[in-house]
Amino acid sequence: MSQAHPEGDLAAQIGHVILDGGPEPGGQTLDGEDHLRLVRRAALAHEVSGELLQQAVTAARSGGQSWATLGQELGLSRQGAQQRFGGAGRRTGVADDAGPGAGSAERPDERWLGPVTAVDELGELELAGQLGWHTVEAGMFRHRMVRTATRWEHRRVLWARTTSSYLTDGWQVGARAFPWLYLVRDTGLPVEGR
């Protein structure tokens, strides 16, 4: 079933992004390579939007939303939402039951910080930053941290602009967890007692 989309509609915006890497504007026909380029771009947009949906569900869960509420929002049952986006059904990120170092050998300068929620995570990140830890990955209720000899600052911002617009005054992206960006900045100050 096809539906007309006004210019400001999300589908139109995504279509423009896909076409931006496609055939040259003004062309009246598409050749075989143009079609393949559009298929590749549309497949990439599909993959990226799926990852963003997973991150949005993860953020909603860490913000206290129930599986029943999320299922209703997504047109799924509670169980369907949990199976698709929780635990082993997740396509991105780390599984809920994966412990520290899951999937990789944990090193002394890496660890998981958690459990944390949207309410207390910035306070926990601030304490960790004073000890030289900074986030490099954000998962459901936790952050993967890496330790250095210097102190770090952390910020969480709503990912509303291009990533580069946040990269000022020494801030860099530590982790992406849609709809959030976690920014980190090395203060250059040594960790005391290290």
N, C-alpha and C positions, 0 to 999 in steps of 0.2 A: 504494500500500500504506500503510494508516494504522497508526500505532503509538501505543500508550498512553504518555503521558509523566507521570511523577510530578511533583508540584508543584514540586520543586526543580530539575527538568530545564531545560536551556537553552531548549528550544522553548517551555516554559510561561512562562518569564521573558520571552522576547521577545513572546509572545502577550499577556502582561499589559501590556507597554509599548505595544504597538499598541492594545490596548483602552483604555488610559488616555486616549487622545485621541479615543476613539470615542463610541459612543452612551452615554446616561446609564445608570448602573447600575440594576438592578431592572426594566428594561423587559422585557416578555415577547416583543416582536416588534421587528423592525428595519424602518424605512421605507426608501424609495429613497435618501434623503440619508445615512442611517446606513450603508447598504451602500457608498456611494461614499466616505464618510469612511474606512471601514475599508480599502477598496481603496487609497486614497491613503496611509494610514499604513503598510500592508503593503508597498506599493511603495517608500516611503521607507526602511523597515527593510531591504528587500532591497538597495537601493542602498548604504546605509550599511554593511551587513555585507559587501558586495562590496568596498568601499573598505578596510574593516578587514582583510579577507583579503589584499588586495593589499599593504597595509602590513606585515602579519605575514610574508608571503613575502619582501618586501624586507628586513625585519629579519633573517630567518633566513639569507638570502643574505649579508648583510653580516656575520653572525655565523659564516660559514664553511660553511653547509649546501650540499650539492650539489643540482643540479637533479634528479638521480636519486633522492636521498633525499626531496626535497620532492614529486616526482611520486608516489612510493610512498605518502607520507602523504596525498596528495590523491586517490589512486585514478587517477592519470594516468601516462602514460609520461614519461620524462625530457624528451623532445622536446615532448610536450604541455604539461607544466608550464612549460617555457621559452617556448614560443610564447604561452601564455596570460598569463603573469605577467612575462616579461622583455622588454626592449627595446620594439619597436613594438607588441607585443600588450598592453601595459599600458593599463589604463583610467584610472589615476590617477597623479599624480606626474609626474616628468620621465623621459624615456627615458634608458637607460644611455649611449647614445652622444651625447646632447645636451651640447654644450659650454657654457662660460660664456656667459651671455646668450642661450642658445637660447630662441627663442619670444618674446623681448622685447629691446628695446635696452638693453644694459648701461650703467649709469651709473657714474661714478667712485666713488660711495658705495655701490655694490653689487658683490658678487663671489661666486664659488663657492669654498668651502673644500673641498679634497679632492685626491686620494682619502684618505678616512679610514675606519677600521673601528671596530667597537664597542670594540676594545681601546685605540686611540689617540685617538679623537675628543675625549674630554674634555680631554686635555692640549692638543690643538690648539685647541679652543674657548677654553680658558683663555688661551693665548697671544694668540689673536685678540681676546679680550675686553679684554686689557690695551692693545691698540691701538685700541680703540673700536668693534670689530666685534661684532655679536650676530646669532644665527641667527633667521631668519624662515621657513625652510622646510628640511625634512630630506628628502633623497632617498637613493637607493642609493649609499653610499660618499661622500656629500658633503652640504654644508649651503650654502644660499643665505644670504649675510651682508649686513647693512646697517651702514654706518659712521656713527657720531655723534662728537661732540667729547668724550664721556665714556667711561670704562671700564665694562665689563660683566662680570658673573659669569654662569656657565652651570651648570645642573644637569640631569642626565638621571634621570628617575624612572620606575618601572614604573607605568603608567596603571591603577591598581587602585581608585581612588576617583573621585568626581566631580571635575571639573576645578577647580571653585571651592575645594575643600578644599586645593589646593596654592598658592592665591593669597594667601599671607600674607607679611608682612615685606618687601613690595615686589616679590616674585616675580610674574612674569607668564608666560603661555604664549608661547614664541617659536615653537615648531613642534610639530606632532603627527605622530608616525610610529609608529603602533600596533606593538608594545605600549608604546612609550615616549612620554613627554612631555618636551620640552626646555624647561626653565624658564630665563628670563633675568631679570637684575636690574641696573638702572642704578645704579652706585655713586655717581654724582654727582661723582666725581673726574675732573679733566681728563686727557686723554691728553697725556703729555709730548711736547714738540716739535711739537705740532700747532697 
